[in-house]
Amino acid sequence: MLSINVDEQTNLRLLHSLDKAELFHLVDSSRGHLRRWLPWVDAVENPGHSLEFIESSLQQYAENNGFQAGIIYKGELAGVIGLHGVDWHHKSTSIGYWMGEPFCGKGLMTAACREVVRHCFQTLRLNRIELRVAVGNESSSTIPRRLGFAYEGRIREAEMLGKTYVDHDVFGLLESESEFA
């Protein structure tokens, strides 16, 4: 099973069915914070929806198509980070992440993302990693910049948030450019 140590207080691990209540609570207590940037938040109405996500995440991992990992900080679920699938032919993936509001501003997501990048290059032997960030989500867009990702451009009206389309900034990192390879 996937387990990635980030630091003395933080690790990444696959979510399991016993996490459903804690995952739901984290989403539910951070709705206002998360809703601004994530289109799926309002569809999570009960712990059963969290369990469905966990089960699909475990299936994704079993099919060798990436993973979704809980960010565990001081024994608490703080957020989720994972891969949106893996293109094994082209050795590429994209990373997605979100953090519960009480855990923001501690550098946890940058540290978690750094270790996922390291895992992608060193363990999975991938060549390219992409991050897409909604324009205006400044806290999220600082992460790829801190980790050496190159800004590659903007996709117009890439995602529907509520009743409005948002543009995405695209950042990419190649194994040959990375200090984590």
DRENTI-820451 format. One record per residue (C-alpha): x, y, z. Coordinates in steps of 0.25 Angstrom, whole numbers, plus 5000, padded with zeros to 4 digits. Layout:
% residues N
XYZ ...
This chain:
% residues 181
500050005000 500550144997 501150225008 502050345006 502750415018 502750565017 503350605030 503250565045 501850615046 501250585032 501050465023 500250425011 499550295010 498350235002 497050265008 496250145013 494750125017 495050155031 495350305027 493950335021 493450405033 494750485035 494750515020 493350565020 493550645032 494750715026 493950755014 492750795021 493450885031 494250945019 493150965009 493251115008 494751105006 494750994996 493451034988 494151154983 495151064974 494550924974 493350884966 493050754973 492850814988 491350824988 491150684982 491850634995 490550625004 490850515014 491950415018 491350315007 491850414996 493250415003 493250265003 492950254988 494150344986 495050264994 494550134987 494850194973 496150244978 496550104983 496050044969 496950154962 498150104970 497849954968 497849984953 499150054953 498550184949 499050274960 498550294974 497850394984 498550404997 498050465010 499050565016 499150525030 499650635039 499950605054 498950485052 497850565046 497350565032 497750705026 497450695011 497650604999 498650604988 498750504976 498950484962 497850494951 498250374945 499550334938 499850324923 500850214924 501150224909 501550364910 502050354924 501250474929 500250514939 499550624946 499450654961 498150704968 498050744982 497250814993 497450855008 496450865019 496251015023 496850995037 498150935031 498451045021 499651135023 500551035029 501350995017 500750855017 500250855003 501550904997 502250795005 501250685001 501350724986 502850724987 502850584991 501850544981 502750604970 503850524976 503050394976 502650424961 504050434956 504750344965 503850224967 502850234956 503950274946 503050384939 503550484930 502550604932 501650654942 500550764940 499850844950 498550934946 498151044955 496851124954 497251274951 497151354963 497451234973 498751304977 499051214989 498951094980 499751154968 500951184977 501251034979 501650994965 502551124965 503251084978 503450944972 504150994959 502950964950 502951054937 501751134934 501251074921 500051164918 498551184920 497351094916 496151184915 494851144921 495451014926 494450984937 493051014942 493051064956 491651094960 491051164948 492351224944 493451174935 494851194940 496151194933 497351104937 498751134937 499651014933 500950984940 501850874935 503150804941 504050704933 504850604940 506050664933 505750794940 505450744953 506350754966 505450634971 505850534960 
